Amino acid sequence: MAEARPLLLLAIPVALGAKAGANAPNESAWILVALAALLLLLALAAGRVAAAAALAAAAFAVAGGAASAEASRYDASPLRQWTAAHEDVEAPVSLHGVAVSDGRAGDRLQIILEVESLQLRGQDQGLTGRVRLDVGGSPSEDLAIIEGDRIEAWAVLRLPHGFGTPGAYDAAAQARRDGTHVFGYVKSRRLVSKAGRGDVGWLRDAAARARQRAREAILAYVLPGPEQGLVRAMTIGDRTGVEPETAEAFRIAGTYHVLALSGTQVALVAGLVLWLVTWFEAPPVARALLVSSALVFYAVFVGGDVPVVRATVMAVVMLAGRALDLDADLANLLGLAAMLLLLYHPSWIGDVGFQLSFAATLGLLLLSSVFAARLPRMKWGLERALAASLAAQAALVPLLLVHFHRLAVAALLLNLAAVPLSGAVLLAGFAVVAASAGPAALAARVGDVAWISAHALLRSGEVVRLVPGLDMRHPTPPTWAIAVFLTGLVLLCAQGRLRVGVMATAGGFAALLFAARPAPADGRLSLTALDVGQGDCLALRSPRGRLWMIDAGGAFDARFDIGEAVVGPYLWGQGWRRIEALVLTHAHPDHVGGAPFLLRAFDLRDTWEGPAPRHDRGYADLDTALHAGGASRRTVFRGVRADWDGVAVQVEGPRPPGRPPWTTRNDDSLVLALRWGKVTFLLTGDIEAAGEDALGAVPAEVLKVPHHGSRSSSTPRFVAAVSPRVALVSVGHANHFGHPHPEVVDRYARAGVWLLRTDRDGTVTVSTDGERVFVRTFRDGQEIVR
């Protein structure tokens, strides 16, 4: 394999270098490049084995240097540096620049802007960089923006900031991969205006105008609804019309890849263009140039996502090879495409789409023939399609479990329908665009065909909802299980190693699904405050290793599920499948927003709740989710006690109300005291001054600060009564509430309390053996005895 596919193997050190180089010091880029040059010289002079090792090391060094240089350029962006120095500026600034992609419409318009100048209080700062603008206001305020439009907008700027929680979605890392230096919020669409066209180059300008005409044709001639959204997604790469429920159904089915344009669509376009150019008696080189030009334009036309770029690079290289009568191994070309893309944009190595695209393609190239040779013959050559589906899914299994904690068992069969149907939708979408130039009646009929094709594709994805058990969620598999499974796949491709390969693959697959376990019980009571932004989510681990959750975080953006993006990945990363109890302090969205997801995705046994309000929409939504989740429910008040693996649990508040409250109130929060040995943890929800006074004196060594450290809580009386050694406050980075309030921070400092903050320290774990208190933070990583 090393002799037949050297580029595929060489892509491995390139990928490793791209990953490692991103964390290298800024000045190391040229050092790595110089090292690579020396290693290449060594490779030319050394023997075969030494030369191969030197070449691999040189590839690693080159990719590492490219990654270091890319990180340095990103951090040196003038716009990014200015924003870092002015994050305390709440006033909007005036931005002038050019849109580098079409505006993504919906509940909130999103614009990617290449900034040419920034004005603050009438002074032009002359800063450049790229900003993602989230524009509020009513969707009825029409504002159509396409790539190349010159934009003026008033926005409040912030640096991208990820969650400091292991396994959570990292917005800052994604912004770095996208080349987005700053995030901006625009209050209304009326604060955004267009000022003509900017210079984005003739190719991107032509693609943007063609994409806009295609979008208008689809909107005009395909019936509205989820089907129209699928046609837009698969024809022009515009996924804003794909409803969240539709996308989730395709994820469960394992066919979401058909919505992300990739090799299938590039192959269809290449085949269509090849068929058209056969009408002309052109030499092979001319045909290759025509098809390659069409594919490059198509990649730009649909937005240039990683899978499309990868497929286009492979197709162009293959077309060039055939035109020049050169033999080309497809797996070797895949390695070449990977190296070119990673040297151009090293941070793509962390992009999930990049990883999925290359893994699926590699599986198809290496494993399809192995599986097809051992399947019985079927009508219409279905064994080849089934083998291809099995090959792609086998290669994707580790990535799907690591990134999505999901295994789509239905994908093997559903892909047999989804792939050809996606091709039909693509061709029908192109036909709608072409027909729109003719009679409207003809375009409408073609639009109906596109709708029918999209409807069939939609139904193929939604069929999994009939069998909920097909959506299997799993913890992050251990590294050794991934290694065993991948070794098995490699052995399947080797001559004479089929039996060993099958055994290793089967054993590795079982380990992927079942080997993950939480860490063994250590006799400590542990409290982990997850960084969920401006919200609360606490994980409690008993001395015997069982799990309780206190609240589940939340977000003020309904489009973002904190349970799926942060809480679930953290728990799966720790090996958890079961939650013994979920304590919901009160039904405010920043505390219970992630609860519906936890109810769906985990084996959750019991829930504890406080008083149910009589008229509260947030509680009504929570109540619906709790009924659907099936966990037993218990309403608790002050005086309730429980023994949890030797930990004394006592509900300190609230008292039973005379009548249920009208709405959910902060002072109705459940307050728990947990005692293990000589150490007490006090968890206070969002109680404010009145709720604190109602508690009385509850001394505790560890305190979860009430109401995110707001000025209305943590009164001097309360801080003195509790007298904690360590206090945790869960707050969002640069939150608009000003939490924790400076007066509260100063109050804890003057009392000699060590105050830990999730916005600065990330996820914080405080544990006790009943005598001592141990503290570990995500940012620092070292355990400190307090």
N, C-alpha and C positions, 0 to 999 in steps of 0.2 A: 504493500500500500504506500510506503514511503517513497518508492521509486516511481510509482504510477501517478501519485497525487501529491507531489511535493508542496504545491501551493496551499492545499487544504491543511496540511500539517503545519506549514509555516504561519497560517492564520492563527494558530493557537498561541505562540509567543507574542504575536502582534496584539491579540486580545488581552493577554495578561499584562503586557506593557501599557496598553491604553487604560486598563483598570488601575494599575499601580502608579502611573505617572501623574494622575490627577491630584494625588496627595503629595507629590514631590515639591520641594522648595522652588520658588519662581526662577532662581538663577541656575537651576539644574538642567534646563532644556538644552542649552548648548553643550554642556558637559556630556549629556547622554548622546547627543548627535555625534560629538567627537569620538566617544567610546564606540559607537556603532561603526564609524569609519575604520577605526583600528581593528575591530572584530572582522569586518569585511575583508580587510587586507590579510588577516590571519586565515580566514576561510580560503582565500585564493592560494595560500602557500602551504596549508596543512594537508594532512591525509584525509581520507574520506570521512571517518567518524568525527575527527576533530573539526573538519570543515563544516560538517552538519551542525555540530554543537555551536561553533562560532557564528554560523549563519543565523541560528535560532536566537542566540544572545544578541546579535546585531538587530534582528527584527524586534526583539523586546526593547532594546535601547532606543531605537528609532520611534517606536510607538509611544514609549514613555516620554521621550522628548517632545513629541507632538502633543501629548496630553498635558504636559506641564506648560507648554507654550499656550495652549488653548485656555487653560485655567488662568494663566497670567493675563492674557488679553481680556478675559471676561472680568476679572477683578479690577483691571485698570480702566474700565469704561468710565468716562467722565460723568455720565448721568448716574451711574451706580455710586461713585465716590461722593458726588454731591448729595445724593439722597441719604447715604449713610451719615453724613455730617449734619443733615437737616431733618432727621426723622421726627423731631419734636415739632416741626412746622405743621400746624393743622390747616393753614390757609391753602386753598387750591392754587396751583401754578398754571400758567398758560403754556401749553405745549404746541409746537408746530412741527409737522413731519409728514411722512408718507406711509400709507398703509401697506404692509408687506404681505397681507393676505386678505381675503374677503372677510368683511364683518360677519361674525356668527350671531345671527338673530335668535330670538326666543324671549323668555322672560327677562333676560338681561343681555343686552348687546355686548359683544366682546370684540375689541379691535387690537390688533398687533401693529404698533406704530414705531417706525424708525424715526427717532426724534432728531431734528436738525437744530432746534433752538428751544430754550426754556426761558420764560419771563416770570420774574417774581417781583411784585410791587412795581411794575413798569420797567424793571431793569433786565436787559437781555443777558442771560448767563452764557449763551453760546455753547451749550452742552449737547453732546451726541450720545446715543445709546438706544436700546430697544425697550419699549414698555408695553405691557399688556394692560389695556384699559377695560375695566368692567363698568359698563354704563347702565345706570339705573333708569327709573322712569317707566312710563307706560309703554308696552309694546305697540300700542296704537299710534305712537309718535313715529311715523315712518322715517327711516334713515337707512337707505341702501348704500352700502360702502363696498367697493371692490378693490382688489389689489391695485396699487398705483394711484389711488385717490390721495390728493393732498388734504391733510386734516388739521384743524385747529380745535383744541379741546382744553377745558379747565378741569384739572384733576388734582386730588390729594395723592402724593406718592409715598410708597413704602417699599422697603427691601423685601424680596421673597423670604418667607420664614417657614420652615417645616416644623413638624411636631417632634419634640424631643422624646419620643416613645419608640423603643425597639420594634421594628417590623412595620411601623406606621407609614402611611403615604407621606413622602417627603416633597413638599411643594418647592422648596428651595433647590433641591437636586434636579427636579424636573425642569424648573426655570433655567438652570444652568445648561441642561441638555438642549433646551429649545433656544438658547441664546437670548433669553429674556432677562434683562438686567434689573428691571424695576416693575412693580405692580402699581397700578393707579386706579383710583375710584372716581368716577364721574357721576355726580348726583342725578343728572337728568340728561336725556338725549338732546335737550335744547341747548346744552352747553358744548355740543359737538357740531361742527360745521365743516362743510367741504369747500375747498378753495382751488378747484381745478384739478389737473393731473400732474403727477410728479414723474421723475425719470426713474423707471425700474427696468429699462432695457426693452428692446422691441419684442423679444420672445415672451417675457412675462406679461408685457402689456397686451400682446395679441391673445395670450392664453386667458388673461383675466376677462377681456371683452368677450371672447368665445364662451367662457364659462358663464358669464352673466346672461348671454343670449340663450344658452342651453337651459339655465335655471328658469328663465322666463317662459321658455317653451314647455318645460315640464309642469310648471305651475299652471299654465294655461290649458293644457290638454290632457293631463292625468288627474283623475278625480282626487280631491283632497282626502287626507286620512293617513294612516300609517303606511299604506301601500305607496303613496306618493313620496313619503319620506325615504322608503327603501330605494325607489327609483332614483331620487336625487343622490343618495349615498353611493349607489353603485355606478352611476353614470358620471357624476362630476366630483365625487369625493366629499359632498356636503352632507355631514351626518347630523346637522342641527334638526332635521325633521324626523329623526328616529326617536320615537318616544322611549323614556326610560324603561317602561314595562316591556316593550319590544326588545330592547337591547338585553335586558335581563333574561328574557326567554331564550334568546340565541346563546347567551353565555351558559345557561343551564343545559341547553341542547349540545353545546360544544361546537356550534357552527357560527360563532360570532365572527370568525375569520372572514366569512364571505362579505361582511359589511366593511371590512378594512381592505381596501384595494391592494392587490398583491400580484403574485405570479400568475394566477389564473386569468385575471383581467388583462395583464400584459400579453400573455400568450394568445388570448382571443383577439386583441387588437393587432398583434403581429400577424396572426393567421389571416385576419380580414385584409390587412394592407398587402400581404403577400399575394393573396388571391386577386386583389385589384391590379397589382403591378404585373401579374402574369399576362395580362392583356397586352402589355407592351413588350416588345422583343428587346429588352435591355440586357446588357451583360451582367454577370453576377455581382461585380463590384458596384455598379449603379443601383441594382436592386437592393443590395445590402445598405447602401447609403440612404436610399429612399425609406426603407423600413426603419432603419435606425433613427432617421430624422423624425419620422412619425412617432416612434416610441418616446423619444426625448420630449417632443411636444406634448404627448399624452401625459407623461410623468409631471410636467409642469402644469398642465391643464387640470389635473386632479389634485394638485397641492403639494406634490413631492414628498409624501410620507416615506418613511424608511422602507417598508416592504416593496413599494412601487419602485423606488430608486434601486434597491437591490436587484429586483427582477429586470429592470431596464439595463443596468450595467451588465448583468449576465447575458441578456439577449443581444446587446450590442457586441460584446466580445465574441459570442458564438457566431453571430452573423458575419463578423469580420473574418473569423477563422475559416468559415465555410467558403466565403468569397475568395479567400486566398488558398483554398484547398489544404487547410491545416486541420488535423484531427484535434478535437478538443473534448476532454473528459468533463462532464457537467459538474461533478463534485469538485474537480480542480478549479473550474470557473467560479464555483461558489466560494471557494477559498480566496480566489483573486478578488472577487467582489467584496468580500468581507474585509480584506486588507485595505483595498482602496477607500472604502467608506470609513474605516476606523482611522486611517492616516489623515483623511480629510476632516473627520469630525470624531475625535477619540471618545468623547463623552457618550456617544451613542452606545457604547458597550454596556452602559447601565440602563438603557431603554428597553422596556419589556417587549415592545413591538419588534425591535431589532432582534432580540433573543428568540422570540417566537418564530419570526419569519425565517431566520437561518436554520433553526432547529427543525422546523417542519419540512423545509426544503431538503435538508440533509437526510432526514429520515426517508423522504420519498425517493431520493436518489440511491441510497445505499440499501434500504430494507425492502422496498417494494418487490423487487425481483425475487428476493429470498422468500417472502411470504407467498407470492403468487405461485411459485414453483411447488408449494406444498398444499395449496388449496385445490379442491376438486373443480373440474371444469363446470362452468355455468353458462346459461344462455346469455347471449349478447356480450360475452366477455366480462360478466359481472365480477368474476374472481379477480380481475386486474384492478377494477375500481375498489373492491373490498380490500385488496392487499395494499393499495395506495392509502386508503383511509386508515388502515391499521398501522401502516408504517409511519404516517405523519403523527398519529395519536401516540404511538409508542415513544417517539422522539420528544414529544411535548409533555409527557406525564410528569417528569421532575419539575419542569418550569411551572406547569399549572398548579402543582401542589405547593411550590415555594412561594409563588407570587399571588395566587388566587385561592389556595387551599381548597381546590375544587377538582373533582374528577368527573368528567362528563362521559359516563359509560354509554349513553345513547348515541354519541357522536359517530361511532363506527358505522351504524346503519343510516343515521340521518344525513351524514355527509354524502351518501349515495344520491340523495335527492337534492340536497342544498347546493352542491357544486354545479350540477347542470342547470338548476333553476336560476342560480345567480348569473350564469352565462346568458340565460334567456332574458333576464331582467336588463343586463348590460346592453345586449344587442337591441332589445325593444326600446331602451332609453335613447340609444343613438338614433334609432329609426324615428322616434318622436321628434328629436331635434332636427333631423333632415326633413321630415314631412312638414314641419312648421313653416318651411319656406314656400310650401304650396297651399292648396285649398285647405281651409280650416276644417272642413268635414273629413277630409282624409287624415289630417293630423289627429283629430279627435278619435277616429277609429283606431289608429295606431296607438294612441294613448290608452285606449281600452285594453289593447293587447298587453301593453306594459303593466297596466293595473292588474290584469288577470295573472300575469307571471309573478308580479310582486306579491299578490295575495296568496298564491300557491307557496311561495318561499316563506311568507309569514306563517302560514299554517304548519309548514314543516318544522319551524322552530317552536311554535306554541304547543305542539302535541305533547311535549314533556310535562306540561302543567297538569295533564291528566294523571300522571304518576309522580307525585311529589318525592317519592323515594329515589328518583333518578338524580336529584340534586344532592350529591354526597359531598360533605365538607370534612376536611381533615386537617390536623395540626401539621406544622412544618416538619418534614421528614428529616431524620439525622443525616449528616454528611456521609457516613459510611454506607447507609442504605442507598443513597443516590449513586455512590461509586460502584456498588455491587450491581445495580440495575444497568448502569451505562456500560460496565464491563461485559455484562451479558449481551447487550445489543451489539457491541463490537465483535464479540465472539460469534454471534450469528452470521456476521458478514465474512468471517474467516473460513477458509477451506478446511473441512474435516473437523470443525469444532462445534457442529450444530448441537449435539447432545449436551455438551458442557454449557453452550450458550443458552439453550432453553432452560436448563436448571438454574443458571445464574440469573437469568432474566426473571424467571418465576419467583425465585427466592428474593431477589431485589425488589420486585413489585410488591410482594407481601410485606416486606420490611418498610417500604415507602408508606403503606397504608396503616400499618399496625405497630411499628416500632417506636413511634414518638410517645414519650411519657413525660409528665412533669418531673422536676428534680425530686429526689427522695426527701421525705420529711426530715427536718433538722432539729425538731424540738423547739423551734422559735415561733412566736406569733409575729407575722409580718404584715405590714401595711404598705401598699404601693399606691402612690398618688400618680396616676397617669397624666401626661401632658396631653390634654384633649382641647387645648385652646381655652376659650372663656367658658368653662363649665367644670363639672365635678365628675370624677370617676375614680373610685378607690377599689383596689383588689386586696382582699384579706385572705391570708393563708394561715390555716390553723397549725398548731404544733405537730399534728399528725398528717399534715399535707392535704387538707381539703380546702375548697375555694368558696368564698363568699364575694359577691360584688356589691358595693355600696354606690348606687347611681351608675349611670352609663354614659355620661357626657351628652353633648348635643351641639348643634350648630344653628346659627341664625339664618343660614342659607338652606332652604328646604331641599336644594338639589344635592347637598353633600350629606351623606350618611356617615356620621362619626363612628357608628358601630362597625360598619363594614370597612372603613378606611383606617381606623386607629385601634379601637378596642378589640375587635375580633382578631386582627393580625397579631396584636400583642399577646393575647391569650393563646392563640395557636402556636406562636413562636415559643411559648413556654411549655407547650405540650398538653394544654388543657383541652378536654372534650366536654367535661361535666362541670356545671356550676351548682353547688348545693343550694344556694339561696341568693336571690337578688333583692336587696333592700333599696326601695325607692323612697328617698327622704321626702320629696314633694314633686308634684307634676309640672314643674317648670321645664321648658324645652332644653335648657342647658344642663339639666340633670337626667332627663329620661329620654332624650332624643335617640340614643343608641339602643334603648331597651327593646324595641320591636325586632331589631336584627338579632340581638342575643337570644331572644325567645325562639326565633326561627332556626338559628344556626347551631345552638348548643343544647346539650341535654340539661335543661334547667328544671330543678325539682320544685322549689318553693319561692314565693315572693312575700315580702313584708311591705306593708303600706301604712301610711298615716290616714288621717280623716279624709273622706271623699267629699269634694265640694259639690254643691248642688247644681251649679251652672258654670262650667269651665270647659271650653273647647279642647284645651290641651289635655285635660284629664279624660275627656270623652274619647279622644284618640288613643290615649294610653290604655284605657279600659277595654277598648276594642282589641288592641294588640294582646293584652293579657288574656282575654277570653280565647282568642285564636291560638295563643301559645300553649294553653293547656296545663300550665303549672298551677299548683295549688296556691291559693291566696290567703293571706292572713293580715287583718287589720290590727295594729298594735298601738298601745299608748303607754304613758309613763307607768312604771311599776312592773311591766312584763319582764320576766327573767328567763334565761335559757343557759344551758351548759353546752358548750360547743367544743368537743374534744379537750375538755378540761379548762377552757377559757370561760370565765364568768361574763355573760352578756346581759346587760341591763338597759332597758329603754328608759332614758331620763326625761324625754319629752316627745310630743306635747301631752298635756293633760287631756282627757276626753272632753270634747266641746259640749256645751249645753245643747246645741243644735249644729248640724253640719254647716261649715262655712259656705258662703255664696261662691267664692272663687278660691283658687289656690293662693295661699299667703306664705311668705317666707317664714313667719313665726310658727307655722304649722309643720315645719320640717321635723322629721324624726331625728332624735339625738340619741346616739348609742354610746355607752361606756363599756369597754372590753378590758377585763383585768386578767393578766397572766402573771402569776407570782406576785412580785411587788410593784409591777409596772402596769399603769392604766393608760389606755388610748381613749380619747374623747373625740367623737365624730359628730359635728354640729350642723351639717346641712347648711341652710342659708338663714339661720336665725339672726335676728337683729337685737337691738338693745332690750326690748320688752321680753323677747324669748330668752335672752341671756339671764335677765333678772329672775324669770320664772324657774330657771334651773336650780337656783341656789348654789351652794358651794359643792363643786364636783372636782376635787383636785385630780390632776392627771399629769403624767410625765410627757405624754405626746398629745398634741392638739391639732386637729384639723381646723384651721382658722375659719370662723363663721363668715358666710356671705362674701367669699373671695377677698376678704380684707377691706370691705367697704367702710366708709366713714360712719355708717349707721350701726356698726357692730364693733366687737372687740373694745368695749368700754373699759376704762381703767378698773372699775369694780370687777368685771369679768376676768380680765387678765390676772388681777391679783388673786381672785378666788381659785382659778385653775392652777396658776403658778407652774406652767409647763417648762420643761427643759428644751424641748424641740417643738416647733410649730411648722405646719405645712400649709401653704396657701396655693390654691389652684386657680391660675389666672391665664388669660390669653396674652400673647405678645402684643404690645402697643395697643391694648384694648381701649375702646372709646369711653369706658366707664371710669378710667383712671384708677383701676384696682391694681394692686392694693394702695389704699390712700396713704400718702406720705406720713400723715399723723399716726396712722395705725402702725406703719412700719417703725416709726420712731418709738412708739409706745412699747412694742415688743423688745426693741433694742435696749431701751432704758430699763426694762425688767430683766435683762440678761438672758433673753430667750433667743435661741438659734433659729432664725426664720429662713425656711427654705421655700423657694418659689419655682413653680413649674415653668414659668415663662423664661427663667434664666438658667435653672438647674436641670430642666427637662424632667423626665419621670424620676420620682424620688421614692426610695424604699427605706422604711424605718422598721426595724425588727427588734425583738427582745427575747432573751432567754429567761425572763422573769426577774433578772437582777440588773443586767446592763442593757443599754440602748445602742443599737448599731445603725449607722446611716450610710447609704450609698446613693449617689446621684448618677443619672445618665451621662451628664456632661463630664464628670470627673472620673467615675468608675471605681474609685477606691473606697473601701469600707472604713468608716471612722467610728470609734467607740466614744459614746458621749456619756 
